[in-house]
């Protein structure tokens, strides 16, 4: 009885194995047909992306001549081949998608260029027009910048530069004389020469403050502001540090920066009360009246 049951069980397992093999073979055949169909569709897409492009089709990542890793136990050669073909198809689809996007972008850019070249009448202008003759065109004359007039040169030359034992003070005093005479650009140049040559002279605080004023009086508030700020921050006890802070507020008012103007005015009143009620009282009151500070 046991032998009969054993033989029956073995027969059932054998039948199940045969049925399973047949089912697997059928599934493989169906999968293979689907892969064949996919490969056919990919080749059709390739022909659309590369019409008439011999040798431009993407080949599978693994060809027939290349070796394939040995499948693990239990797998079949047919299944391995299908997996390899599927991997190759996915790679081809990715490349075709990327190439299609590049082609689309290229066509869009070309259309934009053609649209830009079209005239209102619909004709297309040549990229480079042919010259009417072989003689090169004469370049347009560049207008020369207007220099100082002879009268201005004579007036500036009439202002004498001091000559004392202190060359640095002479450089500053000459810049002051140019500013006082209303020659603001010349004063700016001279005062910068002074500051470059004598950065640690006792007149430096005067030079930075006066350079800022030369720019401010010349209508160049944006150029004046850094000099006033630098002079105040370099040494708040300097002889012209308080002046520079007040002129900085005036510069901010000229630039319509009310917030910074109010900050500078408030700090001037707090830091230099003697100047606010003494030598610079009139100027401080005039600038305070120009803005509404909280």
Buried (B, 14 or more C-beta within 10 A) or exposed (E): EEEEEEEEEEEEEEEEEEEEEEEEEEEBEEBBEEBEEBBEEBEEBBEEBBEEEEEEBBEBEBEEEEEEEEEEEEEEEBBBBBBBBBEBBEBBBEEBEEBEEEEEEEEEEEEEEEEEEEEEEEEEEEEEEEEEEEEEEEEEEEEEEEEEEEEEEEBBEEEEEBEEEBEBBBBBBBBBBBBEBEBBBBBBBBBBBBBEEBEEBEBBBBBBBBBBBBBBBBEBBEBBBBBBBBBBEEEBEBEBBBBBBBBBBBBBBBBEBBEBBBBBBEBBBEBBEEBBEEEBEEBBEEBBEEBEEE
